[in-house]
Structure formats: C-alpha cells, structure tokens
Amino acid sequence: MKQVLVVACALIDMDQRVLIAQRPENGEMGGLWEFPGGKIENGETPEEAIAREMHEELGIDIKGACLAPLTFASHSYENFHLLMPLFICRKWQGDPIAKEHMALKWVRANRLSQYAMPAADKPLIAHLCDLL
C-alpha cells in the first residue's frame, strides 16, 4: 500500500478556537472539514511544509518557531496509508482566507466532532480537547 506523508496545522486563536477548512466539493473527500495542511515536498521539513501550505491555502505567514507538534494520525484509506503529524500554532501574520477551500470556520475544540471530517482527522479532536 502506498504511504502518504502530509502535515496538518491547528491554528488556535485568542478565544481558544481552532480553524477548520472545508474541502472543495469536486475534489477527493469533497465537502468534508479538515485541519489545513498538505503534502511535504522533497527537501522540506514538516515545519517548512506547514509554513508553505498555510501561505498557499490561507494567505497567512507562519514562522517555524511558532509551531509545536501535538500528535499524529496514522490511517489506512482504501488506496493509501496516511501519516499526518498535527502541529499547533497560536501566532501568525495575516487573516486566514479560504484560497483553496470552500469555507473556513473557527470552532471550539469540544464542538469539532459535530463537523464531518476525513477519518484520519477525527482522532485528532480528542488531543485538541485535552489541550484546550
């Protein structure tokens, strides 16, 4: 089975809410809510990938020093196995906008389970609830 390594970021605002993003309807897992992030490119560290993805997807700038690893997801989908470290970030520059997603929402951690998410993202919710 193909192994896929991606990174995800839980942006946490001053009110202790987490940013989730809704995947485009016409793509894989369309319409589901996720923690923003993406694939690590050759030669990138996970932190560099997060900074790049947050700029591309949300139009914000993040410094690697502002990222902290929280946990990771390991999940087998039908055609691939996903390994996804989850970082948290409380400090960034700019206001997040949905450049590649249908919508963005700030949600309290204890309400994240009310949103339809990819199977790999769901176990991450408990770790965010413990943190926040």
C-alpha positions as a LaTeX table, in Angstrom:
\begin{tabular}{lrrr}
\hline
Residue & $x$ (\AA) & $y$ (\AA) & $z$ (\AA) \\
\hline
Met1 & 0.00 & 0.00 & 0.00 \\
Lys2 & 1.25 & 3.46 & $-0.90$ \\
Gln3 & 2.39 & 5.58 & 2.07 \\
Val4 & 1.47 & 9.28 & 2.00 \\
Leu5 & 3.06 & 11.81 & 4.36 \\
Val6 & 1.19 & 15.06 & 4.90 \\
Val7 & 1.20 & 17.71 & 7.61 \\
Ala8 & $-1.71$ & 19.50 & 9.27 \\
Cys9 & $-1.95$ & 22.56 & 11.46 \\
Ala10 & $-4.43$ & 23.51 & 14.16 \\
Leu11 & $-4.44$ & 27.30 & 14.24 \\
Ile12 & $-5.68$ & 28.40 & 17.66 \\
Asp13 & $-7.00$ & 31.94 & 18.08 \\
Met14 & $-7.09$ & 34.18 & 21.16 \\
Asp15 & $-10.51$ & 32.74 & 22.10 \\
Gln16 & $-9.10$ & 29.16 & 22.12 \\
Arg17 & $-10.95$ & 28.23 & 18.91 \\
Val18 & $-9.49$ & 26.02 & 16.18 \\
Leu19 & $-9.63$ & 26.84 & 12.47 \\
Ile20 & $-11.08$ & 24.16 & 10.20 \\
Ala21 & $-11.38$ & 24.33 & 6.42 \\
Gln22 & $-13.96$ & 22.77 & 4.12 \\
Arg23 & $-12.56$ & 20.78 & 1.21 \\
Pro24 & $-13.79$ & 21.68 & $-2.30$ \\
Glu25 & $-16.88$ & 19.68 & $-3.34$ \\
Asn26 & $-15.33$ & 18.47 & $-6.58$ \\
Gly27 & $-12.16$ & 17.03 & $-5.00$ \\
Glu28 & $-11.26$ & 13.94 & $-3.01$ \\
Met29 & $-13.31$ & 13.81 & 0.22 \\
Gly30 & $-15.20$ & 16.84 & $-1.08$ \\
Gly31 & $-17.20$ & 18.89 & 1.40 \\
Leu32 & $-15.52$ & 17.43 & 4.49 \\
Trp33 & $-13.94$ & 19.71 & 7.11 \\
Glu34 & $-10.23$ & 19.32 & 7.87 \\
Phe35 & $-7.28$ & 20.84 & 9.63 \\
Pro36 & $-5.45$ & 22.76 & 6.89 \\
Gly37 & $-2.17$ & 21.44 & 5.58 \\
Gly38 & $-0.84$ & 19.29 & 2.78 \\
Lys39 & 1.92 & 17.16 & 1.34 \\
Ile40 & 5.55 & 17.60 & 2.27 \\
Glu41 & 7.62 & 18.35 & $-0.83$ \\
Asn42 & 11.06 & 16.86 & $-1.46$ \\
Gly43 & 13.67 & 18.57 & 0.68 \\
Glu44 & 11.14 & 20.20 & 3.04 \\
Thr45 & 10.92 & 19.72 & 6.77 \\
Pro46 & 7.40 & 19.30 & 8.18 \\
Glu47 & 7.62 & 22.83 & 9.61 \\
Glu48 & 8.61 & 24.28 & 6.23 \\
Ala49 & 5.72 & 22.42 & 4.60 \\
Ile50 & 3.25 & 23.84 & 7.12 \\
Ala51 & 4.52 & 27.39 & 6.54 \\
Arg52 & 4.26 & 26.94 & 2.75 \\
Glu53 & 0.81 & 25.33 & 2.89 \\
Met54 & $-0.60$ & 27.96 & 5.26 \\
His55 & 0.60 & 30.69 & 2.91 \\
Glu56 & $-0.79$ & 28.92 & $-0.19$ \\
Glu57 & $-4.12$ & 27.82 & 1.34 \\
Leu58 & $-4.88$ & 30.60 & 3.84 \\
Gly59 & $-2.72$ & 33.57 & 2.85 \\
Ile60 & $-1.02$ & 33.74 & 6.26 \\
Asp61 & 2.63 & 33.66 & 7.25 \\
Ile62 & 3.93 & 31.35 & 9.96 \\
Lys63 & 7.44 & 31.04 & 11.35 \\
Gly64 & 8.70 & 27.55 & 12.20 \\
Ala65 & 9.44 & 28.67 & 15.77 \\
Cys66 & 5.70 & 29.29 & 16.27 \\
Leu67 & 4.81 & 25.65 & 15.52 \\
Ala68 & 4.60 & 22.94 & 18.16 \\
Pro69 & 3.97 & 19.26 & 17.38 \\
Leu70 & 0.91 & 17.93 & 19.19 \\
Thr71 & 0.20 & 14.43 & 17.88 \\
Phe72 & $-0.14$ & 12.48 & 14.64 \\
Ala73 & $-2.67$ & 10.43 & 12.71 \\
Ser74 & $-1.94$ & 7.07 & 11.09 \\
His75 & $-4.86$ & 5.87 & 8.99 \\
Ser76 & $-5.36$ & 3.37 & 6.17 \\
Tyr77 & $-7.69$ & 4.53 & 3.44 \\
Glu78 & $-8.72$ & 2.20 & 0.62 \\
Asn79 & $-5.82$ & 3.07 & $-1.72$ \\
Phe80 & $-3.15$ & 4.51 & 0.58 \\
His81 & $-1.93$ & 4.81 & 4.16 \\
Leu82 & $-1.78$ & 8.33 & 5.55 \\
Leu83 & 0.70 & 9.53 & 8.17 \\
Met84 & $-0.10$ & 13.05 & 9.31 \\
Pro85 & 1.68 & 14.98 & 12.08 \\
Leu86 & $-0.52$ & 17.68 & 13.62 \\
Phe87 & 1.14 & 20.91 & 14.70 \\
Ile88 & $-0.45$ & 23.69 & 16.70 \\
Cys89 & 0.14 & 27.36 & 16.03 \\
Arg90 & $-1.03$ & 30.32 & 18.10 \\
Lys91 & 0.84 & 33.10 & 16.30 \\
Trp92 & 0.81 & 34.05 & 12.62 \\
Gln93 & 0.70 & 37.12 & 10.41 \\
Gly94 & $-2.37$ & 38.00 & 8.36 \\
Asp95 & $-6.01$ & 36.97 & 8.46 \\
Pro96 & $-6.83$ & 33.47 & 7.19 \\
Ile97 & $-8.87$ & 33.44 & 3.97 \\
Ala98 & $-10.19$ & 30.45 & 2.03 \\
Lys99 & $-7.94$ & 30.47 & $-1.04$ \\
Glu100 & $-8.29$ & 26.74 & $-1.82$ \\
His101 & $-11.19$ & 25.70 & 0.42 \\
Met102 & $-14.93$ & 26.35 & 0.16 \\
Ala103 & $-15.14$ & 27.84 & 3.65 \\
Leu104 & $-13.29$ & 28.37 & 6.95 \\
Lys105 & $-14.71$ & 28.20 & 10.48 \\
Trp106 & $-13.37$ & 28.92 & 13.95 \\
Val107 & $-14.70$ & 26.18 & 16.23 \\
Arg108 & $-14.29$ & 25.31 & 19.90 \\
Ala109 & $-12.41$ & 22.03 & 20.29 \\
Asn110 & $-15.30$ & 20.34 & 22.09 \\
Arg111 & $-17.55$ & 21.05 & 19.08 \\
Leu112 & $-15.22$ & 19.79 & 16.34 \\
Ser113 & $-16.87$ & 16.36 & 16.36 \\
Gln114 & $-20.06$ & 17.99 & 15.06 \\
Tyr115 & $-18.37$ & 18.52 & 11.67 \\
Ala116 & $-17.97$ & 15.80 & 9.04 \\
Met117 & $-14.21$ & 15.18 & 8.76 \\
Pro118 & $-11.94$ & 12.71 & 6.99 \\
Ala119 & $-11.39$ & 9.55 & 9.04 \\
Ala120 & $-7.74$ & 10.45 & 9.71 \\
Asp121 & $-8.68$ & 13.82 & 11.25 \\
Lys122 & $-11.30$ & 12.54 & 13.70 \\
Pro123 & $-8.90$ & 11.00 & 16.31 \\
Leu124 & $-7.01$ & 14.31 & 16.47 \\
Ile125 & $-10.03$ & 16.05 & 18.03 \\
Ala126 & $-9.54$ & 14.38 & 21.43 \\
His127 & $-5.96$ & 15.68 & 21.61 \\
Leu128 & $-7.14$ & 19.23 & 20.89 \\
Cys129 & $-9.88$ & 18.91 & 23.52 \\
Asp130 & $-7.26$ & 17.81 & 26.06 \\
Leu131 & $-5.04$ & 20.75 & 25.14 \\
Leu132 & $-7.77$ & 23.38 & 25.17 \\
\hline
\end{tabular}
